[in-house]
Amino acid sequence: MSILSDVTLKRAGFEPALRDRIAAAWRAEDYTTAGRLIPDDLLDAFILCGTRREVAEQAQRYHEAGMDLPLLQPVVQDDAQTHAVLEAALLYGTVEVGSATERVALAAQKKTLAQSARDRIGAWYEIARPFSFTASTVPVAAGGAVAAFTGLFDWTLFLVALVGGVCLHIGTNVTNEIYDVRKGVDTIVSPRASHAIVKGRIGEREAQVFSILAFAIAFALGVYLVSVRGWPIVALGLAGLIGGYTYTAPPFQYKFGSFGIPLVFLLMGPLMVVGSYYAITGEFDWRAVAVSLPVGFLVAAILHGNEWRDISEDARAGARTFSVRMGRSAAHWLYVALVVGAYLALSAGVAVGLLPTWTLLAMLSLPLLVRQIRSSELGATGQQRAIAMIDLETAQLHAAFGYLLVAGLVIAAVLAR
């Protein structure tokens, strides 16, 4: 199910959301529900049964329907089934099946320039993972909000820091995609992988160029900030570049080890918030540190939630994450500690006078916290379906908390004038 594209499903008369629901149930190991969700018409549309020649002929009909490259995969992945599918694919690739004239005509069809450009941009968009950008925009916005509260805000420097942070994030995401595929963590049957590389929508070399371009833009913007704020930016920028690239790339690949969570906390929390504040103001302030702690806790919770949910896949791929090493129970309690810790850190910052009372506006996100705590409790009892979307849901919590925190700082800055 997970390899069926949106276009393929829609052509067959099914909504892509059906595939996602089936994949979520399967990932949660709720196989009964997954089976019930699959309608007979869907099986008739995509399950090819018969002899090798019959399967090849059915694949040819998919080709004639406009699916340029039907993807054949054995349902039962044993040696006999795999060899049979390979033989059917060989038959499909010869003139023995279907009309040779029709094959030449179909192969000669070319996409228009607009279609090619749209497909390419779509692949870049997918591999950049823009849904995750709140993990980089919230820290920079928080640093800018603290600068506004202290009366030292500069729009130009803020925008440079923001674009630089997002480019650094894009480079990290694309590099992560490349090495997840190389390591075998993301495969064509992974329900949450982007599939941009594994399905060939973008080549690995092109993805590498994309990541290098993103890192290069971040580097160029960093050079500008160095010219304005001096050499401390060099240390901050190098830490960000090295941390972003080696998240999944050699030599460190710390995403696959136990240090991934604390390093992401430091890089996307204190380093990014305090670094943005320094880039904007040229000063250090403990208030920026106080703001960075809850932001960092929630970014770390996004990564940890992903690790916890993917514990089985990571273990099979040889990753040694905290969740793999310590087990599901410890993973559950660490997740709770991270998300609750964000609210405790904010409260402590207000209590000691480092943060204005208006930052407690972030407490309006408490309903999302309650949702995540409940989901984590169900996940701890073995209900994998409850945490199937834990990374995206934690990202929603991070965004709501973070932007409410930023709003509180901005309100406090306006009222203080």
N, C-alpha and C positions, 0 to 999 in steps of 0.2 A: 504493500500500500504506500509506503513512504517514498517510493521512487516515482510515483505518478505525479506529473506536473499539473499545475492549475489548468493549462490549456488542454491537456489530454483529458482531464476529468470533465471539463465543460463541454468539450466536443462529444463526449459520451453521454451528456445529460446529467452530470452529477456536480454538486457543489464541492469546492476544495475543502470547505469546513468539515465535510464528512470524513475525508482522509485524516484530518487533524484530530478529530474525536477518536477515530479508530486507533491512530498512532498513540494518543495519550493513554487510552485504556490498555493497549498492548504494553507500553512502557511501564505502566503501573502493575503489570503482571496480572491484570484482570482480564484474562483471556476469554472468559465466558461473555462478558460485556462486549469485548472487541468483536467476537464472532457474531453476536446478535446485531451489531451495528452494520455489518456487511450485508447489503441486499443481494439477492440472487442475480439481479440484473447487472450488478457490478462484477460479479464473478463471470457472468456470461460475456461481459464486454472485455475483460482483461485476462482471464485465465484460459490459456490455450491448451486443449487436450487432444490427444490423438497420436498417430504415428509421427515419426520425424518429418516426413513429407507433409502431412496434414498441418503440423505446427508451422512449418515453413510457409505453406500456402496461406495460412491465416495471418502470419506476419506480413506477407506480401500485401494482403488486403489493407492492413494498417498503413503500409507505405502508400498505397494508392489513395487512401483517405486523407493524405497530406501529412502524415507523421513520418518525417524524413528518415529517421533512424529508430525503428522499433527496438526496444531494449528487452532482451529475453533473459529471464532469470529463473532457475529451477526452484520450484516450491519446496521440494525436499532436497536439501543441499548435501546429498551424498554423492559418491564418485559416479555411480551409474547414471543418476539423474543429470549430473553436470556434463558428463560425456554425451548423453543423449541430446541435451540442449545445444552443445557445441556442434554436433553433427547436423541438427536442424538449422542452426545458424549458417553452417557451410552450404547447405542446400539453398537457403534463402539467398545467399550471396552469389549463386550461379544462375545461369539462364534456364536451368531446368524447371524453375518455378516462376510462373508469371510470364508476361510478354517481354521479350528483350527490348522491343521498340518502346513499350511503356516505361521500362526501367531507364532507358537513355533519356526519354522525354522528362521523366521526373528528376533525374540527376542533373539535367541541364537547366532546371528551374533555378533562377538566381534571386536572392533577396534584393529588394531595392535598397538604395543607400540609406534611406530613412529607416527601413526595417532593421538593417544591420546596425545602424547607430543606436536605435532604440534598444535592441537586444544587448549591445555592448554596455551601454549606460546602465541598463537594468542589472547586468552582472556586476558591474562596479559598485552599484548601489547596494546590492545584496551582500557582497563580500566586505563592504565597509561597515555594515551593521549599524546604521544610523539610529535604530531604536535604543542603542546602548549609550548614545552620546551624552545623556544626562549625567553619566558617571564622570565626565570631564567638564561639562558646562557648569554643573552645580558647584564644584570646588572653586573654579575661577570666578563665578558669580559671587560666591561667598567671600572670597578675598576682596573683590571689588566693593562689596557691600560694607565690609569692615573699613575699607579705605574711605568710603562715603561717610561712614559714622565718625571717623576721625578727622574729617574735613580735608582729606588729601587726595580726593578722587581725580583721575585724569582719564577722559574718554578714550583718547588715542592709545595710551598705554594699556588700558583695559581691553580694548578690542584686539590689539596685537597679542596680548596674553591669551585671550579667548580663542582666537583663530589658531594660534600656536598650539594650545592645549588640545583642540579638536583634531588638528592634523597629526599630533603625536598619538592621539587615540586611534585615528584611522590606520596609521602605520602599524600600531600594535595589533589591531583587529585583523588586518590582512596577513601580517606575519603569523599570527595565531592560527589563522585558517590554513595557511600553507603547511605549518608543522604539525597541526592536528591531523591533516590528511597523511602526511609522511609517516607519522607515528602509528597510524591506524586507529586513532581515537574517533575520527570522523570517517564514516564509510557511506556508501550509497544507500544503506538501509538504516542509517542513524536518523531518527525522526526529528531531531532538533538541529542537525547540521545544516549549513546553508546550501550545500550541494553545488555551489558555483564552480568549484574546481573538479570535484569528483564526477560531475556530469559533463564537464568539458565546456561549460558556458564561458569560462575564462581559463586560459592556460596558466600553468604555474609560473612560467617566465614572465608573462604579462602581469600576474599578481605581484611578483617580486618587484617589477618596475613600478607598479602602483604604490607599493609600500615604501620604496625608496623615495619616490616623488613626495609622498606625504611627509616622511621624515625630513627630506631636504627643505620643504617649505617651513616646517617647524624649526629647523636649524637656522634658516635665513632670518626668520622672525626673532629667534634667540640672539642672533648677532646684532640685530637692531637694538634689542633691549640691553645688550651688553654695552653698546655705544652710549646709551642713555644712563644706565644704572651702574655700570662698572662690572668688575670681575666676579663679585658674588653670584651674578647671574650665570656665569660659566659653570660653576659647581652645580647649581640647581638644574641647569639645562642638560649637562652631561648625565646627571643622575636620572633625569627623565628619559633621555634617549636610550641609555644603556638599559634602564629598567623596562622600558617599553619593548625594545627589540628582543631582549633575552627572556621575556615572559615565557615564550615557547621555543625560541631559537637557541642554538648552542652559543656560548658554552654552558650557560646556567640552566635554562629551561625550567625556571623555578615554579612555573604553573604545575608541573608534574610532581613536585615534591612538597614536603611539609612546610616549607618557608613561603609558599605562595600567598597564604592569607596575611601574615604579618607584613610582607613586602608590599602587597597591594594596599594595605591599610596605610603604610607610610607614604607610598608614592601618590596615591589618589586622595589622601587625606592631608596630613601636615605638609608634605612637600608641595603639593599643588596649591593649597590654600595660602600657606605662608609665602610660597614662591610668587604667587600672583599678587599678593599684598605688597611684597617687596618690589616687584617689577613696576607696580603702579605708583608706589610712594617713595621708594628708596630707603625705607626704614623697616625695623623689626618691631613687632608689637605682640605682647602676650595675648591680646584679645583675638588676634588672628589664630594663634595656637588653640585657644579655647573653642573657636568656631570649627577648627579643622578636626577635632576629635570625634564629634558625633557624625560628621560627614564621612570620615575615614571608616568608622565602625560599620556604617551602612553599605559603603562600597565593598568592604571586606565580606559583608554578609551576602552580597550578590554572588561573589566568587564562591564563597563557601556553600551557599545553597546549591549552586551548579555542581560542585564537587560531590555534595551529599547525594543529590539525585542521581548522578552518573557514577556512583561508586562501583557498580558491577562492570560497566564498560571500561572505566579507568583501570580497574584491577586486571581485566583481560588484556588491556593494552600495555601493561607493565608500569603504569603510573603509580607513584607512591605518595599520594596526597594524604593530608591529615585524616580525611574520612576513611581512606583505604587502610591506613596504618592503625587507627584507633577504633574503627567500627562505627556502626550506625547510632548507637546510644550516645557516644561521645560527640558525634557529629551533630546530633539533635541539640544537646546542651550547649555546644559552642555557638550554634546558630542563634539560640535564644539569648545567650549572653551578648552577642554582637548587636542584635536589634534592640534589646532592652537597654544595653549599654549606651546607645546613642542618646536616648531620652535622659538617662541618668547623668551623662556628661553635660548635656545642655542645662539641666537643672542645677548641676554643681557650678557651672560657669556663671549662671545668674545669681546663685546664692552667695558666691564669693565676690560679686561685683564686677567681674570681668565683662559680662555681657548684659545689655539692657533688658529690662523686663519684656519689652516688645518681642524679643526673640522667642519667647514662650508661645508665640503664634504657631510655631511648628508643632505644638501639642495637638493642633486640630487634625493632625494625621494619625492620631491614636486609633481610630477605627481600623485603619489599614494595619497597624501593629497588631491589634487583636486578631484580625484575620490571619496574619502570618503565624502568630503563636498557635492558633487553633490548627492551622494546616500542619505546622511542625509537630504538634502533639499526635495528630493522626499518622503522620509519616513515621514517627517513632514507634508506633504500634505495628508497623509493617504495611500500612496502607500507602503504597507507593503512588497511587493515583493522586493523593492529597498534595504531594510535592512535585507533581509532574511539571508544573509551571512555576516552581518556586523562584527561579532566577528572575523571570520577567515580573512576577508579583513583588519581589523584593526591590527590583529596580523602580517599580511604581511607588513603593514606600519611600525609597531614597529620593525620588524626584519630588514627591509631595512634601516630605519633611524639609528637603533642601531649599526648595523655592519659597516655602513658608518662612523658613529661617531667614532667607535673603530679604523677603518682604518685611519681616520684623525689623531687621537692621536698617533698611531704607526708611521705614516709618520713623524709627528712633532718630535717624540722622536728620530728617526733615523737621521733626518736632524740636530738636536740639538747637536749631538755628534761630 
